[in-house]
Amino acid sequence: MKITPFTRQEMIDCIEGRPVRRPALAIGTWIHPDLLSEDKQQRYARLMEEYPCDMEAFYIKKPATFGQPGDRFCWCDVKDADPHIGRTRSVGVDEENAISWEIYDQISPDIPDPTGVDLFEGWPPEDGRYRMAWLSYGPWSRIWEYRGMTNSLMDLYTDPERVRHINDRTMRWFREVIDQVAAGHKADAIGFGDDHGMQKGPFMSPKMFRKFYYPFYREICDYAHSKGLHVWLHCCGDAMTLLDQFIEAGFDVLHPIQKYAMDETRVMEQYGGQIAFWSGMDLQRILPFGSVEDVKEEVHHLVDTFYLPQKTRTVFTVSNRLEDNVPMENIEAFMKEVHAYVPGTSADAAGDPGDRE
């Protein structure tokens, strides 16, 4: 039986804590069908017809990382600044795009400039569902892209004003996008990723986060909210000690509450009802290497932990980009079981997902 997706208002109710008819499921930008094998693409298309997501998420057209003088839709317009040019040795993945501060200081102050660019290229017409505009990188990820991880962590101490300059540049870009999204009623939310967590703890102390990133997040949330938009944050890893500040800054939704890095039960006990969770099914172990029964058991755990029928504030998804190494049977089991499972019951009592519609 084909599932009826949430309407736009139902998804808003779910995020803002009002009762909805069932747990929400929205894969978002985490599955790229073109990266799957041809057989999986066909099966995934059929799965989406039967179990359409409760939200549509689309990428905003991204500026190029590097351009040349005169290029406006890029993050660096310094001549031949791309360190890939002429590189003869291998570097760490986090340093592939790293540039010096001397090069950064030459970048035009008002780029990236989206003037004349269709930021919504390829977006389909609205179909009544909630829509999110995904911007990719926030300011912490942006400094990685400019400077590499090792340099970025040192820059917080050695070049704080330049770090703030990157934050300001990122903020200008976010404002431009928000203005266009709001002006054209293109979406109900913006979303972006800033991976502050490692497997055990964040990259920086709460004090350092408060100094450099809380002000940006508060500003972007306030500005988006003033335009009637929700703000979704993706933050991999263990960010438990930063959740208070995420909530205070005004984020509406947090993804993914990463298994094996964070304790889902503790998160829900401490923060349930204060922020919506885009709860991510594990992609480190369970989805790629577990059995169908393992996947179903984990769905039961997630639903029982996060789904509160009278105060939902949870949307289920996967924890990061789904790669071709995940068996299609596990993808199918995950999506079907989110709809079929009745909270607090055994898998045998799950029944027909259509019974909830």
Secondary structure, DSSP 8 states (H G I E B T S, - for coil): -------HHHHHHHHHT---SS-EE--TTSB-GGGS-HHHHHHHHHHHHHS--SEEEEE----BS---TT--SBS--STT--TTTT--S---GGGTT---HHHHTTS-TT-S--TT--TTTT-----SSEEEEEEEE-HHHHHHHHH-HHHHHHHHHH-HHHHHHHHHHHHHHHHHHHHHHHHTT--SEEEEE---EETTEESS-HHHHHHHTHHHHHHHHHHHHHTT-EEEEE--SB-GGGHHHHHHHT-SEEE---BTTB-HHHHHHHHBTTBEEEEEE-TTTHHHHS-HHHHHHHHHHHHHHH--TTS--EEEEESS-B-TTS-HHHHHHHHHHHHH--TTS-GGG---GGGG-
